[in-house]
Amino acid sequence: MARIKIDMPDHYTFTTELPVRISDINYGGHLGNDAVLSMIHEARIRFLNYYHYTELDVEGAGIIMTDSAIVYRAEGFHGDMIQLDVTVGDFNKYGCDIYYVLSNKKTAAEIAHAKTGIVFFDYEQRKVIPVPEGFKASMEKDA
């Protein structure tokens, strides 16, 4: 079976930290895959907030996640502090990808690489819309 490969960027524009909570642990005794997706959602919210945006207001547009990919590289355990590095790339007419590297803050071991694809959405008209120019310019300036 072919493994997913994510071409990760070299530079990240935002960093945040989250603890591994007991509710993040699965029956295998380590960080569960559902918890990783939840952590990258929290990191995305913090990333957007850093730039004064929300998932419902990026230059007046909302966003919708169209896909996600996660490649697991090491285990995480209860009590670990996870550093999440975040950046944006691969812009197209309607969206872009958000990239995440999750690392153990203490050991620097990479826990996971992740990518979420987003498109911009007009919730009133219920349709996909082009990437807001201000957002794209802001992200490319920091890249």
N, CA, C and O atoms as a GROMACS GRO file, in nm:
protein
  572
    1MET      N    1   0.084  -0.118   0.000
    1MET     CA    2   0.000   0.000   0.000
    1MET      C    3   0.089   0.125   0.000
    1MET      O    4   0.183   0.135   0.079
    2ALA      N    5   0.059   0.219  -0.088
    2ALA     CA    6   0.135   0.343  -0.097
    2ALA      C    7   0.104   0.431   0.023
    2ALA      O    8  -0.011   0.443   0.066
    3ARG      N    9   0.206   0.492   0.076
    3ARG     CA   10   0.190   0.585   0.189
    3ARG      C   11   0.167   0.726   0.138
    3ARG      O   12   0.216   0.763   0.032
    4ILE      N   13   0.092   0.802   0.213
    4ILE     CA   14   0.071   0.944   0.181
    4ILE      C   15   0.202   1.016   0.205
    4ILE      O   16   0.272   0.989   0.303
    5LYS      N   17   0.236   1.107   0.116
    5LYS     CA   18   0.352   1.193   0.133
    5LYS      C   19   0.306   1.337   0.121
    5LYS      O   20   0.236   1.374   0.027
    6ILE      N   21   0.346   1.418   0.216
    6ILE     CA   22   0.314   1.560   0.214
    6ILE      C   23   0.445   1.635   0.194
    6ILE      O   24   0.538   1.618   0.273
    7ASP      N   25   0.453   1.716   0.090
    7ASP     CA   26   0.572   1.799   0.069
    7ASP      C   27   0.561   1.920   0.162
    7ASP      O   28   0.489   2.016   0.134
    8MET      N   29   0.633   1.912   0.272
    8MET     CA   30   0.624   2.015   0.375
    8MET      C   31   0.710   2.135   0.340
    8MET      O   32   0.820   2.120   0.287
    9PRO      N   33   0.661   2.255   0.372
    9PRO     CA   34   0.739   2.377   0.348
    9PRO      C   35   0.862   2.383   0.440
    9PRO      O   36   0.872   2.310   0.539
   10ASP      N   37   0.954   2.469   0.404
   10ASP     CA   38   1.076   2.488   0.485
   10ASP      C   39   1.058   2.593   0.593
   10ASP      O   40   1.130   2.592   0.693
   11HIS      N   41   0.962   2.684   0.574
   11HIS     CA   42   0.946   2.799   0.664
   11HIS      C   43   0.803   2.802   0.718
   11HIS      O   44   0.707   2.781   0.644
   12TYR      N   45   0.790   2.830   0.848
   12TYR     CA   46   0.659   2.839   0.913
   12TYR      C   47   0.642   2.978   0.972
   12TYR      O   48   0.738   3.034   1.026
   13THR      N   49   0.521   3.032   0.964
   13THR     CA   50   0.499   3.171   1.004
   13THR      C   51   0.434   3.186   1.141
   13THR      O   52   0.419   3.298   1.191
   14PHE      N   53   0.394   3.075   1.202
   14PHE     CA   54   0.323   3.082   1.329
   14PHE      C   55   0.353   2.957   1.410
   14PHE      O   56   0.364   2.848   1.355
   15THR      N   57   0.367   2.974   1.541
   15THR     CA   58   0.390   2.862   1.632
   15THR      C   59   0.300   2.875   1.754
   15THR      O   60   0.282   2.984   1.808
   16THR      N   61   0.244   2.762   1.797
   16THR     CA   62   0.165   2.758   1.919
   16THR      C   63   0.194   2.627   1.990
   16THR      O   64   0.258   2.539   1.932
   17GLU      N   65   0.148   2.612   2.112
   17GLU     CA   66   0.170   2.489   2.189
   17GLU      C   67   0.039   2.441   2.249
   17GLU      O   68  -0.046   2.520   2.290
   18LEU      N   69   0.025   2.309   2.254
   18LEU     CA   70  -0.091   2.246   2.317
   18LEU      C   71  -0.044   2.125   2.398
   18LEU      O   72   0.045   2.052   2.354
   19PRO      N   73  -0.103   2.104   2.516
   19PRO     CA   74  -0.068   1.984   2.592
   19PRO      C   75  -0.146   1.863   2.542
   19PRO      O   76  -0.257   1.878   2.490
   20VAL      N   77  -0.090   1.745   2.557
   20VAL     CA   78  -0.164   1.622   2.530
   20VAL      C   79  -0.246   1.594   2.656
   20VAL      O   80  -0.191   1.566   2.763
   21ARG      N   81  -0.378   1.600   2.642
   21ARG     CA   82  -0.468   1.577   2.755
   21ARG      C   83  -0.499   1.428   2.766
   21ARG      O   84  -0.479   1.353   2.670
   22ILE      N   85  -0.547   1.385   2.878
   22ILE     CA   86  -0.582   1.244   2.896
   22ILE      C   87  -0.689   1.202   2.796
   22ILE      O   88  -0.691   1.088   2.751
   23SER      N   89  -0.779   1.294   2.761
   23SER     CA   90  -0.884   1.262   2.663
   23SER      C   91  -0.828   1.249   2.520
   23SER      O   92  -0.900   1.204   2.431
   24ASP      N   93  -0.704   1.287   2.499
   24ASP     CA   94  -0.639   1.274   2.368
   24ASP      C   95  -0.574   1.137   2.348
   24ASP      O   96  -0.528   1.105   2.239
   25ILE      N   97  -0.572   1.057   2.455
   25ILE     CA   98  -0.505   0.927   2.452
   25ILE      C   99  -0.603   0.819   2.407
   25ILE      O  100  -0.716   0.814   2.455
   26ASN      N  101  -0.558   0.732   2.316
   26ASN     CA  102  -0.644   0.624   2.268
   26ASN      C  103  -0.614   0.493   2.342
   26ASN      O  104  -0.532   0.491   2.434
   27TYR      N  105  -0.680   0.386   2.302
   27TYR     CA  106  -0.663   0.257   2.370
   27TYR      C  107  -0.522   0.201   2.355
   27TYR      O  108  -0.484   0.110   2.429
   28GLY      N  109  -0.443   0.253   2.261
   28GLY     CA  110  -0.303   0.212   2.246
   28GLY      C  111  -0.210   0.283   2.343
   28GLY      O  112  -0.091   0.254   2.348
   29GLY      N  113  -0.266   0.376   2.421
   29GLY     CA  114  -0.187   0.445   2.522
   29GLY      C  115  -0.110   0.566   2.469
   29GLY      O  116  -0.025   0.622   2.539
   30HIS      N  117  -0.139   0.607   2.346
   30HIS     CA  118  -0.070   0.723   2.290
   30HIS      C  119  -0.172   0.819   2.225
   30HIS      O  120  -0.291   0.791   2.220
   31LEU      N  121  -0.121   0.931   2.177
   31LEU     CA  122  -0.203   1.034   2.114
   31LEU      C  123  -0.284   0.974   1.999
   31LEU      O  124  -0.227   0.915   1.908
   32GLY      N  125  -0.415   0.990   2.004
   32GLY     CA  126  -0.504   0.933   1.903
   32GLY      C  127  -0.511   1.018   1.777
   32GLY      O  128  -0.487   1.139   1.780
   33ASN      N  129  -0.544   0.952   1.667
   33ASN     CA  130  -0.552   1.025   1.539
   33ASN      C  131  -0.660   1.132   1.540
   33ASN      O  132  -0.642   1.238   1.480
   34ASP      N  133  -0.772   1.107   1.607
   34ASP     CA  134  -0.877   1.208   1.616
   34ASP      C  135  -0.830   1.330   1.694
   34ASP      O  136  -0.870   1.442   1.664
   35ALA      N  137  -0.746   1.307   1.795
   35ALA     CA  138  -0.694   1.418   1.875
   35ALA      C  139  -0.597   1.502   1.793
   35ALA      O  140  -0.592   1.624   1.810
   36VAL      N  141  -0.520   1.440   1.705
   36VAL     CA  142  -0.429   1.515   1.619
   36VAL      C  143  -0.509   1.609   1.529
   36VAL      O  144  -0.473   1.725   1.513
   37LEU      N  145  -0.618   1.560   1.470
   37LEU     CA  146  -0.701   1.645   1.386
   37LEU      C  147  -0.761   1.760   1.467
   37LEU      O  148  -0.771   1.872   1.418
   38SER      N  149  -0.800   1.732   1.590
   38SER     CA  150  -0.853   1.836   1.678
   38SER      C  151  -0.744   1.939   1.712
   38SER      O  152  -0.772   2.059   1.718
   39MET      N  153  -0.622   1.893   1.734
   39MET     CA  154  -0.511   1.984   1.764
   39MET      C  155  -0.481   2.076   1.645
   39MET      O  156  -0.454   2.195   1.664
   40ILE      N  157  -0.484   2.021   1.523
   40ILE     CA  158  -0.455   2.108   1.410
   40ILE      C  159  -0.571   2.206   1.386
   40ILE      O  160  -0.549   2.315   1.333
   41HIS      N  161  -0.692   2.167   1.423
   41HIS     CA  162  -0.804   2.262   1.415
   41HIS      C  163  -0.780   2.378   1.512
   41HIS      O  164  -0.796   2.494   1.474
   42GLU      N  165  -0.741   2.348   1.634
   42GLU     CA  166  -0.711   2.452   1.732
   42GLU      C  167  -0.596   2.540   1.684
   42GLU      O  168  -0.601   2.662   1.698
   43ALA      N  169  -0.493   2.479   1.626
   43ALA     CA  170  -0.380   2.556   1.574
   43ALA      C  171  -0.425   2.647   1.460
   43ALA      O  172  -0.379   2.761   1.450
   44ARG      N  173  -0.514   2.598   1.373
   44ARG     CA  174  -0.565   2.680   1.264
   44ARG      C  175  -0.641   2.802   1.318
   44ARG      O  176  -0.625   2.913   1.267
   45ILE      N  177  -0.725   2.781   1.420
   45ILE     CA  178  -0.799   2.892   1.484
   45ILE      C  179  -0.701   2.995   1.539
   45ILE      O  180  -0.719   3.115   1.518
   46ARG      N  181  -0.599   2.950   1.609
   46ARG     CA  182  -0.499   3.041   1.668
   46ARG      C  183  -0.420   3.113   1.558
   46ARG      O  184  -0.392   3.232   1.570
   47PHE      N  185  -0.385   3.040   1.454
   47PHE     CA  186  -0.314   3.099   1.340
   47PHE      C  187  -0.398   3.211   1.278
   47PHE      O  188  -0.348   3.322   1.256
   48LEU      N  189  -0.524   3.183   1.249
   48LEU     CA  190  -0.612   3.284   1.192
   48LEU      C  191  -0.627   3.403   1.287
   48LEU      O  192  -0.622   3.518   1.243
   49ASN      N  193  -0.646   3.376   1.416
   49ASN     CA  194  -0.660   3.484   1.514
   49ASN      C  195  -0.536   3.573   1.519
   49ASN      O  196  -0.546   3.694   1.538
   50TYR      N  197  -0.419   3.512   1.503
   50TYR     CA  198  -0.293   3.587   1.502
   50TYR      C  199  -0.296   3.695   1.392
   50TYR      O  200  -0.243   3.804   1.410
   51TYR      N  201  -0.359   3.661   1.280
   51TYR     CA  202  -0.372   3.755   1.168
   51TYR      C  203  -0.504   3.833   1.173
   51TYR      O  204  -0.540   3.900   1.076
   52HIS      N  205  -0.574   3.825   1.286
   52HIS     CA  206  -0.701   3.897   1.308
   52HIS      C  207  -0.814   3.846   1.220
   52HIS      O  208  -0.900   3.923   1.178
   53TYR      N  209  -0.814   3.715   1.194
   53TYR     CA  210  -0.920   3.650   1.118
   53TYR      C  211  -0.988   3.544   1.204
   53TYR      O  212  -0.939   3.508   1.310
   54THR      N  213  -1.103   3.496   1.155
   54THR     CA  214  -1.170   3.380   1.212
   54THR      C  215  -1.207   3.289   1.096
   54THR      O  216  -1.192   3.328   0.980
   55GLU      N  217  -1.256   3.168   1.125
   55GLU     CA  218  -1.297   3.078   1.018
   55GLU      C  219  -1.420   3.131   0.943
   55GLU      O  220  -1.448   3.089   0.831
   56LEU      N  221  -1.494   3.222   1.006
   56LEU     CA  222  -1.612   3.280   0.941
   56LEU      C  223  -1.586   3.418   0.884
   56LEU      O  224  -1.674   3.476   0.820
   57ASP      N  225  -1.466   3.473   0.907
   57ASP     CA  226  -1.437   3.608   0.858
   57ASP      C  227  -1.289   3.624   0.824
   57ASP      O  228  -1.208   3.664   0.907
   58VAL      N  229  -1.257   3.593   0.700
   58VAL     CA  230  -1.125   3.620   0.644
   58VAL      C  231  -1.149   3.722   0.534
   58VAL      O  232  -1.185   3.688   0.422
   59GLU      N  233  -1.127   3.850   0.568
   59GLU     CA  234  -1.156   3.958   0.472
   59GLU      C  235  -1.302   3.950   0.425
   59GLU      O  236  -1.331   3.980   0.309
   60GLY      N  237  -1.392   3.910   0.514
   60GLY     CA  238  -1.534   3.900   0.483
   60GLY      C  239  -1.580   3.764   0.432
   60GLY      O  240  -1.700   3.741   0.417
   61ALA      N  241  -1.487   3.674   0.406
   61ALA     CA  242  -1.521   3.540   0.356
   61ALA      C  243  -1.505   3.437   0.466
   61ALA      O  244  -1.424   3.455   0.557
   62GLY      N  245  -1.582   3.330   0.458
   62GLY     CA  246  -1.562   3.216   0.547
   62GLY      C  247  -1.468   3.118   0.482
   62GLY      O  248  -1.430   3.134   0.366
   63ILE      N  249  -1.430   3.015   0.558
   63ILE     CA  250  -1.350   2.907   0.500
   63ILE      C  251  -1.417   2.774   0.528
   63ILE      O  252  -1.491   2.758   0.626
   64ILE      N  253  -1.390   2.678   0.441
   64ILE     CA  254  -1.435   2.540   0.459
   64ILE      C  255  -1.315   2.450   0.432
   64ILE      O  256  -1.243   2.470   0.335
   65MET      N  257  -1.295   2.352   0.518
   65MET     CA  258  -1.188   2.255   0.496
   65MET      C  259  -1.236   2.152   0.394
   65MET      O  260  -1.341   2.090   0.411
   66THR      N  261  -1.159   2.136   0.288
   66THR     CA  262  -1.197   2.045   0.180
   66THR      C  263  -1.129   1.910   0.189
   66THR      O  264  -1.180   1.811   0.137
   67ASP      N  265  -1.014   1.904   0.255
   67ASP     CA  266  -0.945   1.777   0.272
   67ASP      C  267  -0.843   1.789   0.385
   67ASP      O  268  -0.808   1.898   0.428
   68SER      N  269  -0.798   1.675   0.430
   68SER     CA  270  -0.692   1.673   0.530
   68SER      C  271  -0.606   1.549   0.509
   68SER      O  272  -0.654   1.445   0.463
   69ALA      N  273  -0.479   1.563   0.542
   69ALA     CA  274  -0.386   1.451   0.536
   69ALA      C  275  -0.293   1.461   0.656
   69ALA      O  276  -0.246   1.569   0.690
   70ILE      N  277  -0.269   1.347   0.719
   70ILE     CA  278  -0.180   1.343   0.834
   70ILE      C  279  -0.085   1.225   0.817
   70ILE      O  280  -0.128   1.114   0.787
   71VAL      N  281   0.043   1.251   0.836
   71VAL     CA  282   0.144   1.146   0.835
   71VAL      C  283   0.203   1.140   0.975
   71VAL      O  284   0.262   1.236   1.023
   72TYR      N  285   0.185   1.026   1.040
   72TYR     CA  286   0.233   1.009   1.177
   72TYR      C  287   0.378   0.965   1.175
   72TYR      O  288   0.417   0.876   1.099
   73ARG      N  289   0.460   1.029   1.262
   73ARG     CA  290   0.603   1.003   1.262
   73ARG      C  291   0.653   0.948   1.396
   73ARG      O  292   0.756   0.880   1.401
   74ALA      N  293   0.582   0.978   1.505
   74ALA     CA  294   0.623   0.930   1.638
   74ALA      C  295   0.503   0.937   1.731
   74ALA      O  296   0.402   1.000   1.698
   75GLU      N  297   0.514   0.874   1.845
   75GLU     CA  298   0.405   0.874   1.942
   75GLU      C  299   0.409   1.000   2.028
   75GLU      O  300   0.514   1.060   2.050
   76GLY      N  301   0.291   1.039   2.075
   76GLY     CA  302   0.278   1.142   2.176
   76GLY      C  303   0.207   1.081   2.295
   76GLY      O  304   0.125   0.990   2.279
   77PHE      N  305   0.239   1.130   2.415
   77PHE     CA  306   0.185   1.071   2.537
   77PHE      C  307   0.124   1.178   2.627
   77PHE      O  308   0.154   1.296   2.616
   78HIS      N  309   0.038   1.131   2.717
   78HIS     CA  310  -0.027   1.222   2.812
   78HIS      C  311   0.080   1.306   2.882
   78HIS      O  312   0.181   1.254   2.929
   79GLY      N  313   0.055   1.437   2.888
   79GLY     CA  314   0.148   1.528   2.955
   79GLY      C  315   0.250   1.591   2.863
   79GLY      O  316   0.312   1.692   2.899
   80ASP      N  317   0.271   1.534   2.743
   80ASP     CA  318   0.364   1.596   2.649
   80ASP      C  319   0.311   1.734   2.609
   80ASP      O  320   0.190   1.753   2.597
   81MET      N  321   0.401   1.827   2.587
   81MET     CA  322   0.365   1.957   2.530
   81MET      C  323   0.400   1.950   2.382
   81MET      O  324   0.515   1.923   2.345
   82ILE      N  325   0.300   1.974   2.299
   82ILE     CA  326   0.318   1.965   2.154
   82ILE      C  327   0.331   2.106   2.096
   82ILE      O  328   0.247   2.192   2.118
   83GLN      N  329   0.439   2.126   2.020
   83GLN     CA  330   0.458   2.251   1.947
   83GLN      C  331   0.401   2.231   1.808
   83GLN      O  332   0.434   2.134   1.740
   84LEU      N  333   0.315   2.323   1.766
   84LEU     CA  334   0.255   2.317   1.632
   84LEU      C  335   0.304   2.437   1.552
   84LEU      O  336   0.274   2.551   1.586
   85ASP      N  337   0.378   2.410   1.445
   85ASP     CA  338   0.424   2.514   1.354
   85ASP      C  339   0.330   2.515   1.235
   85ASP      O  340   0.297   2.409   1.181
   86VAL      N  341   0.286   2.633   1.194
   86VAL     CA  342   0.181   2.647   1.093
   86VAL      C  343   0.225   2.746   0.985
   86VAL      O  344   0.290   2.846   1.013
   87THR      N  345   0.187   2.715   0.861
   87THR     CA  346   0.206   2.808   0.751
   87THR      C  347   0.104   2.780   0.641
   87THR      O  348   0.034   2.678   0.645
   88VAL      N  349   0.097   2.868   0.544
   88VAL     CA  350   0.003   2.858   0.433
   88VAL      C  351   0.082   2.848   0.304
   88VAL      O  352   0.189   2.907   0.291
   89GLY      N  353   0.028   2.773   0.206
   89GLY     CA  354   0.093   2.764   0.076
   89GLY      C  355  -0.001   2.708  -0.030
   89GLY      O  356  -0.119   2.684  -0.004
   90ASP      N  357   0.054   2.688  -0.149
   90ASP     CA  358  -0.019   2.628  -0.261
   90ASP      C  359  -0.153   2.696  -0.289
   90ASP      O  360  -0.258   2.631  -0.294
   91PHE      N  361  -0.148   2.827  -0.306
   91PHE     CA  362  -0.270   2.901  -0.338
   91PHE      C  363  -0.321   2.862  -0.476
   91PHE      O  364  -0.243   2.839  -0.569
   92ASN      N  365  -0.454   2.856  -0.488
   92ASN     CA  366  -0.519   2.844  -0.618
   92ASN      C  367  -0.628   2.951  -0.623
   92ASN      O  368  -0.634   3.036  -0.534
   93LYS      N  369  -0.714   2.948  -0.722
   93LYS     CA  370  -0.815   3.053  -0.737
   93LYS      C  371  -0.908   3.063  -0.615
   93LYS      O  372  -0.945   3.174  -0.575
   94TYR      N  373  -0.944   2.948  -0.557
   94TYR     CA  374  -1.046   2.947  -0.452
   94TYR      C  375  -0.994   2.914  -0.312
   94TYR      O  376  -1.070   2.924  -0.215
   95GLY      N  377  -0.869   2.876  -0.299
   95GLY     CA  378  -0.822   2.835  -0.167
   95GLY      C  379  -0.672   2.816  -0.159
   95GLY      O  380  -0.596   2.868  -0.240
   96CYS      N  381  -0.633   2.740  -0.058
   96CYS     CA  382  -0.492   2.715  -0.034
   96CYS      C  383  -0.481   2.596   0.062
   96CYS      O  384  -0.581   2.539   0.106
   97ASP      N  385  -0.358   2.560   0.092
   97ASP     CA  386  -0.331   2.455   0.190
   97ASP      C  387  -0.272   2.518   0.314
   97ASP      O  388  -0.196   2.615   0.306
   98ILE      N  389  -0.306   2.462   0.429
   98ILE     CA  390  -0.244   2.501   0.555
   98ILE      C  391  -0.162   2.381   0.603
   98ILE      O  392  -0.214   2.269   0.610
   99TYR      N  393  -0.036   2.405   0.635
   99TYR     CA  394   0.057   2.299   0.675
   99TYR      C  395   0.088   2.309   0.824
   99TYR      O  396   0.094   2.418   0.880
  100TYR      N  397   0.107   2.193   0.885
  100TYR     CA  398   0.133   2.185   1.029
  100TYR      C  399   0.242   2.082   1.055
  100TYR      O  400   0.242   1.973   0.998
  101VAL      N  401   0.336   2.118   1.143
  101VAL     CA  402   0.432   2.021   1.196
  101VAL      C  403   0.407   2.015   1.345
  101VAL      O  404   0.412   2.117   1.414
  102LEU      N  405   0.378   1.895   1.396
  102LEU     CA  406   0.358   1.875   1.539
  102LEU      C  407   0.483   1.809   1.595
  102LEU      O  408   0.524   1.703   1.549
  103SER      N  409   0.544   1.873   1.695
  103SER     CA  410   0.667   1.822   1.756
  103SER      C  411   0.655   1.818   1.906
  103SER      O  412   0.585   1.900   1.966
  104ASN      N  413   0.724   1.724   1.968
  104ASN     CA  414   0.734   1.719   2.112
  104ASN      C  415   0.822   1.836   2.155
  104ASN      O  416   0.939   1.843   2.116
  105LYS      N  417   0.768   1.927   2.234
  105LYS     CA  418   0.840   2.049   2.275
  105LYS      C  419   0.970   2.016   2.349
  105LYS      O  420   1.070   2.085   2.332
  106LYS      N  421   0.969   1.912   2.431
  106LYS     CA  422   1.085   1.878   2.513
  106LYS      C  423   1.194   1.807   2.433
  106LYS      O  424   1.313   1.838   2.448
  107THR      N  425   1.155   1.712   2.348
  107THR     CA  426   1.254   1.629   2.278
  107THR      C  427   1.278   1.672   2.134
  107THR      O  428   1.375   1.628   2.072
  108ALA      N  429   1.193   1.757   2.080
  108ALA     CA  430   1.197   1.803   1.940
  108ALA      C  431   1.162   1.692   1.841
  108ALA      O  432   1.173   1.712   1.720
  109ALA      N  433   1.120   1.575   1.890
  109ALA     CA  434   1.079   1.467   1.800
  109ALA      C  435   0.953   1.508   1.725
  109ALA      O  436   0.857   1.555   1.786
  110GLU      N  437   0.953   1.490   1.593
  110GLU     CA  438   0.835   1.522   1.514
  110GLU      C  439   0.730   1.414   1.534
  110GLU      O  440   0.756   1.296   1.511
  111ILE      N  441   0.610   1.454   1.577
  111ILE     CA  442   0.499   1.363   1.602
  111ILE      C  443   0.420   1.339   1.473
  111ILE      O  444   0.383   1.225   1.444
  112ALA      N  445   0.395   1.447   1.396
  112ALA     CA  446   0.315   1.434   1.275
  112ALA      C  447   0.339   1.551   1.181
  112ALA      O  448   0.375   1.661   1.224
  113HIS      N  449   0.318   1.525   1.054
  113HIS     CA  450   0.308   1.628   0.950
  113HIS      C  451   0.163   1.626   0.905
  113HIS      O  452   0.104   1.519   0.890
  114ALA      N  453   0.106   1.743   0.882
  114ALA     CA  454  -0.034   1.749   0.840
  114ALA      C  455  -0.056   1.862   0.742
  114ALA      O  456   0.019   1.959   0.737
  115LYS      N  457  -0.162   1.847   0.664
  115LYS     CA  458  -0.203   1.948   0.567
  115LYS      C  459  -0.355   1.948   0.563
  115LYS      O  460  -0.418   1.843   0.560
  116THR      N  461  -0.412   2.068   0.564
  116THR     CA  462  -0.556   2.080   0.540
  116THR      C  463  -0.576   2.174   0.422
  116THR      O  464  -0.518   2.282   0.416
  117GLY      N  465  -0.660   2.131   0.329
  117GLY     CA  466  -0.697   2.217   0.217
  117GLY      C  467  -0.818   2.298   0.256
  117GLY      O  468  -0.913   2.244   0.313
  118ILE      N  469  -0.816   2.426   0.224
  118ILE     CA  470  -0.932   2.510   0.252
  118ILE      C  471  -0.974   2.584   0.125
  118ILE      O  472  -0.892   2.613   0.038
  119VAL      N  473  -1.102   2.613   0.117
  119VAL     CA  474  -1.154   2.704   0.015
  119VAL      C  475  -1.231   2.814   0.086
  119VAL      O  476  -1.278   2.797   0.198
  120PHE      N  477  -1.242   2.925   0.019
  120PHE     CA  478  -1.316   3.038   0.074
  120PHE      C  479  -1.461   3.027   0.031
  120PHE      O  480  -1.492   2.986  -0.081
  121PHE      N  481  -1.550   3.066   0.123
  121PHE     CA  482  -1.692   3.036   0.106
  121PHE      C  483  -1.777   3.154   0.150
  121PHE      O  484  -1.752   3.214   0.254
  122ASP      N  485  -1.876   3.185   0.070
  122ASP     CA  486  -1.975   3.285   0.104
  122ASP      C  487  -2.093   3.210   0.166
  122ASP      O  488  -2.169   3.144   0.095
  123TYR      N  489  -2.108   3.221   0.297
  123TYR     CA  490  -2.212   3.145   0.367
  123TYR      C  491  -2.353   3.195   0.336
  123TYR      O  492  -2.448   3.118   0.347
  124GLU      N  493  -2.368   3.321   0.298
  124GLU     CA  494  -2.502   3.371   0.261
  124GLU      C  495  -2.546   3.314   0.127
  124GLU      O  496  -2.661   3.272   0.111
  125GLN      N  497  -2.454   3.313   0.030
  125GLN     CA  498  -2.488   3.263  -0.103
  125GLN      C  499  -2.464   3.113  -0.117
  125GLN      O  500  -2.501   3.052  -0.217
  126ARG      N  501  -2.401   3.053  -0.014
  126ARG     CA  502  -2.372   2.909  -0.012
  126ARG      C  503  -2.290   2.867  -0.134
  126ARG      O  504  -2.321   2.770  -0.202
  127LYS      N  505  -2.182   2.944  -0.160
  127LYS     CA  506  -2.098   2.910  -0.274
  127LYS      C  507  -1.952   2.944  -0.248
  127LYS      O  508  -1.919   3.032  -0.168
  128VAL      N  509  -1.865   2.872  -0.317
  128VAL     CA  510  -1.721   2.895  -0.311
  128VAL      C  511  -1.690   3.026  -0.381
  128VAL      O  512  -1.748   3.059  -0.484
  129ILE      N  513  -1.596   3.101  -0.323
  129ILE     CA  514  -1.557   3.230  -0.381
  129ILE      C  515  -1.405   3.238  -0.391
  129ILE      O  516  -1.335   3.160  -0.326
  130PRO      N  517  -1.352   3.329  -0.470
  130PRO     CA  518  -1.206   3.342  -0.483
  130PRO      C  519  -1.138   3.381  -0.352
  130PRO      O  520  -1.200   3.439  -0.263
  131VAL      N  521  -1.011   3.347  -0.343
  131VAL     CA  522  -0.929   3.383  -0.227
  131VAL      C  523  -0.930   3.535  -0.212
  131VAL      O  524  -0.904   3.606  -0.310
  132PRO      N  525  -0.958   3.586  -0.093
  132PRO     CA  526  -0.950   3.731  -0.072
  132PRO      C  527  -0.807   3.781  -0.096
  132PRO      O  528  -0.712   3.726  -0.040
  133GLU      N  529  -0.792   3.883  -0.177
  133GLU     CA  530  -0.659   3.934  -0.212
  133GLU      C  531  -0.580   3.978  -0.091
  133GLU      O  532  -0.458   3.956  -0.085
  134GLY      N  533  -0.645   4.041   0.008
  134GLY     CA  534  -0.575   4.086   0.128
  134GLY      C  535  -0.515   3.971   0.206
  134GLY      O  536  -0.403   3.981   0.258
  135PHE      N  537  -0.588   3.859   0.214
  135PHE     CA  538  -0.538   3.741   0.284
  135PHE      C  539  -0.416   3.685   0.210
  135PHE      O  540  -0.313   3.656   0.271
  136LYS      N  541  -0.429   3.669   0.081
  136LYS     CA  542  -0.320   3.613   0.001
  136LYS      C  543  -0.195   3.700   0.012
  136LYS      O  544  -0.084   3.649   0.032
  137ALA      N  545  -0.212   3.830   0.000
  137ALA     CA  546  -0.099   3.922   0.009
  137ALA      C  547  -0.032   3.915   0.146
  137ALA      O  548   0.090   3.916   0.155
  138SER      N  549  -0.113   3.908   0.252
  138SER     CA  550  -0.061   3.899   0.387
  138SER      C  551   0.019   3.771   0.410
  138SER      O  552   0.125   3.774   0.472
  139MET      N  553  -0.033   3.660   0.358
  139MET     CA  554   0.034   3.531   0.376
  139MET      C  555   0.163   3.525   0.292
  139MET      O  556   0.264   3.472   0.339
  140GLU      N  557   0.160   3.577   0.172
  140GLU     CA  558   0.278   3.573   0.086
  140GLU      C  559   0.387   3.666   0.138
  140GLU      O  560   0.506   3.640   0.119
  141LYS      N  561   0.347   3.774   0.205
  141LYS     CA  562   0.443   3.868   0.264
  141LYS      C  563   0.522   3.800   0.375
  141LYS      O  564   0.642   3.824   0.390
  142ASP      N  565   0.456   3.715   0.454
  142ASP     CA  566   0.521   3.649   0.567
  142ASP      C  567   0.595   3.522   0.526
  142ASP      O  568   0.674   3.470   0.605
  143ALA      N  569   0.572   3.472   0.407
  143ALA     CA  570   0.630   3.343   0.364
  143ALA      C  571   0.779   3.344   0.351
  143ALA      O  572   0.839   3.242   0.316
   0.00000   0.00000   0.00000
